[in-house]
Amino acid sequence: MAELILELFCEEIPAGMQLPAVDSLEKIVCDRLKAENLEFSAVTKYCGPRRLTLVVDGLPEKQPDVKDERKGPKVGAPEQAIAGFLRGAGLESIDQCEQRETPKGAVWFAVIERKGLPTADMLVSIVQDAVAKMPWSKSMRFARLGQRWVRPLRRVNAVFNGQVLAGSIDMNGGEIAFGNVTEGHRFLSEGTVTFTNADEYVSGLRDKSVIVSHEERKEIIAKQLEETCAKEGLKVKDDPSLLTEVAGLVEWPVVLLGDIDEEFMEVPREVLTSSMRANQKYFTLEDADASMSRRFALVANITANDGGAAIINGNERVLRARLADAKFFWDQDLKHKLEDNLPKLEKVVFHAKLGTVAQRVSRMADLAELLCDSIPSADKSKARRAAELSKADLVSDMVFEFPEVQGTMGRYYALKQGEDAAVADAIADHYSPAGPSDDCPTAPTSVAVALAEKIDVLAGFWLIDEKPTGSKDPFALRRAALGVIRLIIENKLRLSLLEILLGAILKNALEQRNNEASEYFVEFADLEERGFDLQKLSDGWMDKINSIFDDKDEVFDEMVVKVFDLISFMVDRLKVHLKADGVPHDHIAAVFALEGEDDLVRVLDRVSALGDFLKTDDGANLLAANKRAANILRAEEKKDDRSYDGAVDADLLSQAEEKDLAEALNIAEAAVSKALGNEAFEDAMSGLAKLRTPLDKFFDDVTVNADDASVRENRLKLLSHIRSVMGQVADFGQIEG
């Protein structure tokens, strides 16, 4: 078995592209190897600022021989059929084929044997293919190179079994011949490295001050950071993504510490950290009390003779200039109050069909105040104030320069101008949670504003039919829906999704009715006159709708359809969110199918109780019995073209088993109804469990389709009663298995 070493050596590759690029290189090469029947035992990847390297071990020295049989036409078939078969098989004469007897007579078979080619010959085209097909998110065009590439390609080193492959990369006006000579560190080494195997390659480059392994460079940087900071009594702020990026910027990492001027320490920590991280790739350091230190860590790509003093001095100078800008913006923003920015939001368009950011803030303030009714200890005035100021920092000088600190800067400005701490915190928290790993706000005011922000964006884009499609979600609506779900569940908020979403959509529609740029909302001009009041939406599904609006109102019905579609979307997000906890998606669907159930906290309590119930023997048997009853009922209702809902006639119950079942259903119905009213879902499941024995006996001993029509109808109504009693808890027909 032999080894292939492939190195693509070029000018500096952006750090963020290196890992995806070497993964792509591996896929292209390995896919081609498999397509050519070239098995291998292991693949090792290396990447760095100037090279992508692949080591494929365990390759054979030649392809395996291949024997292929193709069935052709019958013996005696027309000449055209035989000629076509020969062409397809790559044969010249029928004499090269065999006759074989089959149940349908004698048939021609072509036996094609292909001798395996030397692996080295196959690898030449594979390497050429890999270079040509490398995908880059951004690339450059070069005068000499006949294709686009990320940076100028200098060398293509391709060694198989200790020998350089006999090939090259064609270019306009020249070519790059395959070789086995690479270059070490630009400044710390002289000469080149010649290699014939992977060990020589890795050790030779190490001798030339190049660590080829990205993972090893990460480990070296992390260890140096820890040791260097420990000597100063400091610790490094954990930042895995920055560590990964910096490891792609250096070939020979050396950690150094610099100082931040005292005058800049009054600027908010988040701004300092953001500037150092994004622009200079510096690591933030913390003192023992977790406060930000005046020291920072940088990773040089060289071991300097002066111990790095010149490097540190140069980086401090650059950082000083950047932080001077940040301090200027900070000082300028503090010259006026945060609320002074609000008029500027009227000139910032949120979306062409959804108005300005100022209009969005107004909607959020109304929603936040309304949501306070469902958030314990929430203060409506604070929630409204926080919502009104939540977007004001978007037009500040600091956020214009550092967009990543939006919300955070609003908090600082609010505190500086004397706003309540809860209001300031809510301004900072209202974008959260921004993802599945982000912390969820728990303070009442923060929860209200964060919910309002996400509900408004969902309602608005659903209103104008700008919904996620496939993998496309340009407005991050899936993330917003997951945020709403997490805020409700983790804070155990008891609220109606229908009420809130319907109110948000109609609020948005009412606000936009005078927007001349939109034709969607002119029909809503008289909604207020027809009774709409955001503060007075009542309980229940269709009941809460019809109590306010005429159910024949087509305009309103269209909005109701949008709300139900949005709720369906959120149910799908809930299924995804709970999948990690092992909650079956069909259990969620079974509970959400209940009319009027849109309280997520209650839904999850029901789902939990349902899951525990179905794990028991009683639950599993009742599920099977319910499906049997539903199947019989469905078939008979379809055949008779009628429904068998209705009261069971006790006088027509003749067998003891059906009498016992009818009595058990009446008892269970009352017990389940009482338990559900008290939200004692485990008790509701216990009430259903008592149906198991009478149900088993009923199906064992009672013939539903009796000869007597009235008895048959009564027994079908009994089956319908089973469905309705169990349907109080969940739609068991939605449960798989």
C-alpha positions, -999 to +999 in steps of 0.1 A: +000+000+000+012+035-009+007+071+002-004+102-017+007+136-005-010+166-022+000+201-013-015+232-029+008+261-021-003+297-027-003+332-014-021+339+019-055+322+021-081+341+043-083+323+076-121+318+074-117+299+041-090+274+051-110+248+069-139+247+044-114+246+015-094+216+029-127+198+035-137+205-001-103+192-013-108+160+007-143+154-007-132+160-043-102+138-041-118+110-021-149+109-043-127+105-074-107+078-057-138+059-049-152+064-084-120+048-098-122+019-074-091+030-055-096+021-019-077+038+009-073+034+046-070+069+060-070+106+051-052+134+070-058+171+063-036+201+070-042+237+063-026+271+070-022+306+056-003+294+025-011+258+020-038+231+018-025+196+022-040+161+019-023+129+029-041+097+017-027+065+030-033+029+021-037+033-017-030+003-041-003+007-067-028-001-095-065-003-100-082-037-095-091-056-127-128-053-136-149-079-153-183-067-166-211-087-182-237-072-204-268-090-216-276-084-253-302-093-279-314-129-287-293-149-311-307-143-345-319-108-337-319-081-364-284-068-375-293-033-363-300-045-328-267-065-326-247-036-341-261-012-314-253-037-287-217-040-299-213-003-300-226+001-265-202-026-252-172-012-271-168-044-292-160-048-328-175-083-337-202-106-324-175-132-322-162-115-290-195-124-273-208-156-258-241-174-264-260-185-233-292-204-229-320-186-210-356-195-203-364-172-233-339-189-256-302-183-266-290-148-259-257-129-266-236-118-237-207-095-238-179-102-213-158-071-209-125-073-190-107-042-181-072-043-167-065-019-139-043+011-147-014+022-125-027+043-097-001+070-104-016+075-139-051+079-124-039+103-097-026+129-123-062+135-135-076+134-100-052+161-088-059+182-119-096+178-113-093+188-076-075+221-085-100+229-112-131+222-091-121+238-058-150+259-046-142+293-031-167+317-016-146+345-030-119+342-057-096+361-080-088+360-117-051+360-127-035+367-160-014+335-160-038+311-144-066+299-167-092+297-140-103+317-109-086+308-076-085+323-041-050+336-044-021+331-068-012+294-069+026+289-066+032+252-063+013+219-068+032+192-049+020+157-057+039+127-044+028+091-047+047+061-033+078+083-029+077+095-065+065+128-080+035+124-102+042+131-139+017+159-144+010+196-143-016+222-141-023+239-174-023+277-174-026+305-199+010+311-211+025+283-190+020+256-165+028+245-129+045+211-130+039+187-101+068+186-076+079+177-041+095+209-030+077+233-006+086+264+013+090+271+050+083+303+070+087+335+051+110+351+077+122+325+101+137+301+075+157+300+043+157+275+015+131+249+007+119+215+020+121+184-003+100+154+008+090+119-004+066+110+024+043+126+050+068+123+079+094+141+059+069+168+049+056+175+084+090+173+102+108+192+074+084+221+076+086+221+114+123+225+110+115+255+088+093+271+115+059+259+100+033+240+121+012+224+093-016+212+115-043+237+122-054+218+153-019+217+167-015+255+162-048+260+181-035+239+210-002+258+210-019+292+211-043+281+238-015+268+260+007+299+255-023+322+263-030+303+295+007+302+306+015+338+296-016+352+313-012+331+345+022+348+350+003+382+351-025+370+373-049+372+343-072+349+324-083+348+288-120+355+279-131+322+262-135+328+225-134+295+205-142+311+171-114+337+175-090+310+185-099+291+153-095+322+131-061+332+146-048+297+141-054+302+104-034+335+104-001+322+117+023+293+109+046+297+139+024+312+168+039+333+195+017+349+221+025+384+233+008+408+258+001+445+252-015+474+271-046+495+265-043+532+274-062+541+306-082+568+289-101+542+268-112+521+297-143+543+303-156+532+269-180+502+274-162+469+275-183+455+246-170+482+223-134+476+233-137+439+229-156+442+196-130+465+181-100+444+193-116+412+181-130+422+148-103+444+135-071+433+152-078+397+163-067+404+198-078+383+228-096+401+257-081+394+291-098+396+325-086+403+360-093+379+389-127+396+395-137+390+358-135+427+350-118+436+318-081+440+321-060+468+306-038+441+290-047+423+258-031+393+240-020+391+204-006+362+184+025+370+163+037+348+135+074+352+143+099+347+172+115+382+175+150+389+186+138+416+210+113+394+227+085+410+207+089+445+220+086+462+186+056+440+176+038+449+208+046+486+204+033+486+168+001+468+178-005+492+207-002+521+183-027+507+159-051+498+187-048+533+202-060+548+169-090+525+167-100+530+203-097+568+199-124+566+173-146+545+196-141+570+225-150+599+202-183+582+192-190+574+228-184+610+239-205+623+210-235+600+217-235+610+254-240+647+244-277+640+238-304+617+253-313+584+237-349+595+231-335+624+210-327+598+183-364+587+179-373+612+152-344+598+131-361+564+131-390+579+110-365+581+081-353+545+085-374+521+064-378+487+081-395+472+051-412+488+021-445+471+029-442+473+067-433+509+072-405+526+091-386+516+122-405+543+141-438+526+131-424+493+142-413+507+176-449+520+181-463+485+174-438+469+197-447+494+225-484+484+222-476+447+221-452+449+251-478+467+272-504+441+262-481+412+270-475+425+305-510+411+314-495+376+310-461+382+326-460+381+364-446+413+380-443+431+347-447+468+348-466+482+317-451+516+319-415+502+320-422+478+292-436+505+270-407+529+278-382+501+270-399+492+237-400+529+227-362+532+233-352+498+221-342+508+186-330+543+194-293+533+194-295+521+158-289+557+147-262+565+172-226+571+160-213+541+179-237+516+165-232+530+130-195+522+134-199+490+155-233+474+145-227+443+166-232+463+198-267+474+190-290+470+220-259+468+243-251+505+236-288+514+241-285+500+277-254+521+284-270+553+271-302+546+290-284+542+322-263+573+317-294+594+312-311+581+343-335+555+329-347+527+352-323+498+353-351+474+342-358+496+312-321+497+303-317+459+306-347+453+285-332+475+257-301+453+258-320+420+260-347+426+235-328+408+206-324+377+228-325+348+224-307+352+191-301+315+187-305+281+204-273+286+225-281+322+235-294+329+270-331+337+273-342+369+292-360+363+325-366+398+339-403+407+333-397+439+314-370+423+292-393+393+285-422+416+274-400+437+250-382+407+236-415+389+229-430+420+213-399+424+190-402+389+177-440+387+175-441+419+155-416+407+129-434+374+126-468+390+123-456+416+098-439+393+074-468+368+076-492+396+068-474+404+035-467+367+027-429+369+030-425+335+047-395+312+048-393+288+018-371+258+019-337+267+031-343+304+025-351+326+054-338+361+047-356+377+076-346+351+102-383+342+109-374+307+121-351+322+146-378+347+157-403+319+161-379+298+182-372+329+203-409+333+210-412+297+219-383+298+243-394+330+260-428+315+267-417+281+278-386+290+298-406+318+316-437+296+319-459+324+305-496+316+303-509+333+272-529+326+241-509+324+209-540+331+188-549+362+207-514+377+206-506+368+170-541+378+157-538+411+176-503+417+162-513+410+126-544+433+128-524+460+146-499+459+117-526+460+091-544+489+107-512+509+109-503+503+073-537+511+058-526+546+050-493+535+035-496+546-001-468+522-010-489+492-001-521+480-017-526+453+009-544+472+037-570+495+023-598+471+032-591+475+069-602+511+071-634+502+090-621+475+113-623+497+143-659+506+135-666+468+133-654+462+168-617+455+168-600+464+200-565+450+207-571+451+244-603+430+244-597+398+225-614+371+244-607+334+250-612+303+228-604+295+192-632+304+168-653+316+197-629+343+205-629+353+169-667+352+163-674+371+195-658+401+180-662+398+142-688+385+119-676+350+109-687+357+073-664+387+070-640+377+042-614+403+050-612+392+086-613+355+076-582+361+055-563+374+085-575+344+105-561+320+079-527+339+082-528+335+119-535+298+118-507+294+092-483+312+115-493+291+145-487+260+123-453+273+115-446+278+152-458+243+160-432+230+136-405+251+153-417+237+186-413+201+173-377+209+162-369+226+195-382+196+216-367+170+193-334+172+212-353+164+244-367+132+228-403+145+227-421+128+198-434+152+172-467+133+169-474+138+206-471+176+201-494+174+170-520+154+189-523+180+217-522+210+193-550+194+173-574+201+202-596+231+194-587+261+214-554+248+227-528+275+221-512+279+255-476+265+251-470+259+288-503+239+290-494+221+257-461+209+271-477+198+304-502+178+283-475+164+261-455+153+290-484+136+307-494+120+274-459+106+268-458+091+303-492+076+298-484+060+265-454+043+280-477+022+302-495-009+292-528+008+297-518+037+275-505+015+247-536-007+248-560+023+249-542+038+219-547+005+199-584+003+210-590+040+201-575+033+166-597+002+162-628+022+172-619+051+149-612+028+119-646+010+123-664+043+128-647+059+098-655+031+075-692+029+086-697+067+084-682+067+049-704+038+038-736+053+054-727+088+044-735+101+079-720+109+113-727+088+144-721+115+169-749+117+194-761+103+227-761+066+233-796+051+240-792+031+272-824+011+265-807-004+234-777-017+253-783-054+256-750-071+263-732-066+297-700-056+279-715-027+261-734-016+293-702-017+312-684+003+286-711+029+284-710+034+322-672+035+322-672+062+295-697+084+314-675+081+346-643+087+326-658+117+308-667+134+340-633+126+357-613+137+327-633+169+323-627+178+359-590+169+358-585+190+326-603+219+342-578+218+370-549+212+346-542+179+364-532+161+333-518+130+351-552+126+367-569+129+333-547+101+320-555+080+351-592+086+343-587+072+307-567+043+320-598+029+337-613+024+302-589-004+293-607-033+308-642-025+296-628-016+261-610-049+258-641-069+268-663-048+244-641-056+214-637-092+224-674-100+229-695-074+211-703-073+173-706-037+164-723-043+130-753-061+145-782-073+122-806-050+140-801-015+125-810+004+157-786-017+178-759-012+152-764+026+152-763+027+190-731+007+191-715+030+165-726+060+187-708+042+216-676+041+195-681+078+188-683+083+225-650+066+229-635+090+204-649+121+221-639+111+256-603+103+246-603+133+224-607+156+254-570+147+263-555+146+228-562+137+192-550+101+195-555+096+157-524+119+153-502+095+173-481+071+152-475+035+161 
